């Protein structure tokens, strides 16, 4: 069955009306018609079965028919703090990190970020929702507004748990480091932009309790590094493999 994300609903509600972009998606892209069955997931990760009772480009009406159990979320909350990337590279990281099961993504302006501002937050949220739907996730990861590097360490609760910053100049090998980390349900991964982190930024992170890690002798593109570290951490500590 096709899936759609909506705002908060409950099993007591038996009627949902979708309008505008979501209605156009169901009607024009998925070709949903009266009588079709869907899975509807709200922002809290609660899923329900639903039946289409009316469908047009402007409005699609659904009747909730029952609960739907989904168990696709990782038990590990990965927070990816990503140095702001140019062009479609950031889109790619958000899409793939979402598919891999990250809990949240924080775009960060660093010393070497070639972008200093962006208005792409609504686009990134849409990419994360589409990737969550494609990968059958129960939740859409939170996409934070862009932070400056120094500010991310002051956000209460954001960087709780284990923290790793990736630096090409030095650091422990990631598998060995992971094996020595204390148990935690949350891990924060700091990955730099094109050009990586500066020595000052690495020093700031280590002062805040972050471990420095390396991905080996080869220099990876920023977007490749992000996808690689999330994959490795999910394999070692999460629900992959």
C-alpha positions as CSV (number, residue, x, y, z in Angstrom):
1,X,0.0,0.0,0.0
2,X,1.0,3.6,-0.6
3,X,1.9,5.8,2.4
4,X,1.4,9.4,3.3
5,X,2.6,11.5,6.2
6,X,0.1,13.9,7.9
7,X,-0.2,15.9,11.1
8,X,-1.2,14.3,14.4
9,X,-4.2,12.0,14.2
10,X,-5.6,9.4,16.5
11,X,-7.6,6.2,16.1
12,X,-10.6,8.0,17.5
13,X,-10.6,10.2,14.4
14,X,-12.2,8.4,11.5
15,X,-12.0,11.1,8.8
16,X,-9.0,13.0,7.4
17,X,-9.0,15.6,4.6
18,X,-5.7,16.3,2.8
19,X,-5.4,19.4,0.6
20,X,-2.9,21.3,-1.6
21,X,0.4,19.5,-2.2
22,X,-0.4,16.2,-0.4
23,X,-3.8,16.0,-2.3
24,X,-2.0,16.6,-5.6
25,X,0.6,14.0,-4.7
26,X,-2.0,11.3,-3.9
27,X,-4.3,12.2,-6.9
28,X,-1.7,13.0,-9.7
29,X,1.4,11.0,-8.7
30,X,0.0,7.9,-6.9
31,X,-3.3,8.0,-8.9
32,X,-5.3,7.3,-5.8
33,X,-9.0,6.9,-6.4
34,X,-12.1,6.2,-4.3
35,X,-11.9,2.8,-2.6
36,X,-8.0,2.7,-2.5
37,X,-6.3,1.7,0.7
38,X,-3.4,3.7,2.2
39,X,-1.2,3.8,5.2
40,X,-1.3,7.1,7.0
41,X,1.5,8.1,9.4
42,X,1.4,11.2,11.6
43,X,4.3,13.3,13.0
44,X,4.4,11.2,16.2
45,X,5.1,8.0,14.2
46,X,1.7,6.5,14.7
47,X,0.4,4.7,11.6
48,X,-3.1,3.8,10.5
49,X,-4.8,2.1,7.6
50,X,-7.2,4.4,5.7
51,X,-9.5,4.2,2.7
52,X,-10.0,6.9,0.1
53,X,-13.6,8.2,0.0
54,X,-13.1,11.1,-2.3
55,X,-10.1,12.2,-4.5
56,X,-9.3,15.3,-6.6
57,X,-6.3,17.5,-7.3
58,X,-7.4,19.9,-4.6
59,X,-8.7,17.6,-1.9
60,X,-8.5,13.9,-0.9
61,X,-10.7,12.6,1.9
62,X,-9.8,9.5,3.9
63,X,-11.6,7.3,6.4
64,X,-9.3,5.8,9.1
65,X,-10.0,2.1,9.2
66,X,-7.6,0.8,11.9
67,X,-4.2,0.9,13.5
68,X,-1.1,-0.2,11.6
69,X,2.0,-1.4,13.4
70,X,5.4,-0.3,12.0
71,X,8.8,-1.3,13.5
72,X,11.3,0.3,11.2
73,X,13.0,2.9,13.5
74,X,16.5,2.4,14.8
75,X,17.0,2.1,18.5
76,X,20.0,4.4,18.1
77,X,19.4,8.1,17.8
78,X,22.0,9.5,15.4
79,X,22.2,13.3,15.3
80,X,24.2,14.3,12.2
81,X,25.7,17.8,12.4
82,X,26.6,18.5,8.8
83,X,28.9,21.3,7.7
84,X,26.8,23.2,5.1
85,X,27.5,21.9,1.6
86,X,27.0,23.6,-1.8
87,X,24.3,22.8,-4.3
88,X,22.7,19.4,-4.4
89,X,25.3,17.8,-2.1
90,X,23.3,18.8,1.0
91,X,20.2,17.4,-0.6
92,X,22.0,14.1,-1.1
93,X,23.2,13.9,2.5
94,X,19.7,14.6,3.9
95,X,18.1,12.0,1.6
96,X,20.6,9.2,2.3
97,X,21.0,9.9,6.0
98,X,17.2,9.7,6.3
99,X,17.1,6.4,4.5
100,X,19.9,5.1,6.8
101,X,17.8,6.0,9.9
102,X,19.2,9.2,11.4
103,X,17.2,10.8,14.2
104,X,18.0,14.4,13.3
105,X,20.1,16.5,11.0
106,X,21.6,19.8,11.9
107,X,23.1,22.0,9.1
108,X,26.1,23.9,10.5
109,X,28.0,27.0,9.2
110,X,31.7,26.4,9.8
111,X,34.9,28.3,9.1
112,X,35.3,26.7,5.8
113,X,31.7,26.5,4.7
114,X,31.5,28.0,1.2
115,X,27.8,28.8,1.9
116,X,27.1,31.3,4.8
117,X,23.3,31.3,4.6
118,X,20.5,29.3,3.0
119,X,16.8,29.3,2.4
120,X,16.5,25.6,1.7
121,X,15.1,24.5,5.0
122,X,11.6,23.8,3.6
123,X,13.2,21.9,0.7
124,X,15.2,19.8,3.1
125,X,12.2,18.9,5.2
126,X,10.4,17.8,2.0
127,X,13.4,15.7,1.0
128,X,13.5,14.0,4.4
129,X,9.7,13.3,4.3
130,X,10.0,11.7,0.8
131,X,13.0,9.7,1.8
132,X,11.2,8.5,5.0
133,X,8.2,7.4,2.9
134,X,10.4,5.6,0.4
135,X,12.3,3.7,3.0
136,X,9.2,2.9,5.0
137,X,10.3,4.8,8.1
138,X,7.7,5.4,10.8
139,X,9.2,8.9,11.6
140,X,10.6,11.8,9.6
141,X,13.9,13.0,11.1
142,X,13.9,16.5,12.4
143,X,15.7,18.9,10.1
144,X,17.0,21.8,12.3
145,X,17.4,25.3,11.1
146,X,21.0,26.2,10.3
147,X,23.3,26.9,13.2
148,X,26.7,28.5,13.5
149,X,29.4,26.1,14.7
150,X,29.8,27.7,18.1
151,X,26.0,27.7,18.7
152,X,25.5,24.0,18.3
153,X,27.3,23.3,21.6
154,X,24.9,25.5,23.5
155,X,21.6,23.9,22.3
156,X,20.2,22.1,25.4
157,X,19.8,18.4,24.8
158,X,21.1,18.5,21.2
159,X,24.5,17.1,21.8
160,X,23.7,14.7,24.7
161,X,25.2,11.3,24.6
162,X,28.4,10.2,22.7
163,X,30.0,12.7,20.3
164,X,32.4,12.1,17.4
165,X,34.1,14.7,15.2
166,X,35.7,13.5,12.0
167,X,39.0,15.1,10.9
168,X,41.2,13.9,8.1
169,X,44.5,15.0,9.8
170,X,44.3,12.8,12.9
171,X,42.0,10.7,15.1
172,X,41.2,7.2,16.2
173,X,40.0,4.7,13.7
174,X,36.2,4.7,13.8
175,X,35.6,1.0,14.6
176,X,38.1,1.0,17.4
177,X,36.7,4.2,18.9
178,X,33.1,2.8,18.7
179,X,34.1,-0.3,20.6
180,X,35.3,1.9,23.5
181,X,32.4,4.3,23.7
182,X,30.1,4.0,26.8
183,X,26.6,2.7,26.1
184,X,24.1,5.4,25.0
185,X,21.0,5.6,22.9
186,X,22.2,8.9,21.3
187,X,25.3,9.7,19.3
188,X,26.2,13.0,17.7
189,X,28.4,12.9,14.5
190,X,30.1,16.1,13.4
191,X,31.1,16.0,9.7
192,X,32.7,19.0,8.0
193,X,32.0,20.8,4.7
194,X,34.2,20.9,1.7
195,X,37.6,21.6,3.1
196,X,36.9,19.9,6.5
197,X,37.1,21.4,9.9
198,X,39.8,23.8,11.1
199,X,42.1,22.9,14.0
200,X,40.3,25.5,16.2
201,X,36.9,23.8,15.5
202,X,38.3,20.3,16.3
203,X,39.8,21.7,19.5
204,X,36.5,23.3,20.5
205,X,34.7,19.9,20.0
206,X,37.3,17.9,22.0
207,X,37.0,20.5,24.8
208,X,33.2,19.7,24.8
209,X,33.9,16.0,25.2
210,X,33.9,14.9,21.6
211,X,36.2,12.2,20.3
212,X,38.2,12.7,17.2
213,X,38.0,10.0,14.5
214,X,39.5,9.3,11.1
215,X,38.1,7.4,8.2
216,X,41.5,6.2,7.1
217,X,44.2,7.3,4.7
218,X,42.0,8.4,1.8
219,X,40.3,11.8,1.7
220,X,36.6,11.4,1.1
221,X,34.3,14.1,-0.3
222,X,32.2,15.6,2.4
223,X,29.0,14.0,1.2
224,X,30.6,10.6,0.9
225,X,32.0,10.9,4.4
226,X,28.6,11.7,5.9
227,X,27.0,8.7,4.3
228,X,29.9,6.5,5.2
229,X,30.0,7.4,8.9
230,X,26.2,7.0,9.4
231,X,26.4,3.6,7.7
232,X,29.3,2.5,9.9
233,X,27.8,3.7,13.1
234,X,24.4,2.1,12.3
235,X,26.2,-1.2,11.5
236,X,28.2,-1.1,14.7
237,X,25.7,0.4,17.2
238,X,22.3,0.5,15.5
239,X,20.0,-1.8,13.5
240,X,22.0,-2.5,10.3
241,X,23.7,-5.8,9.6
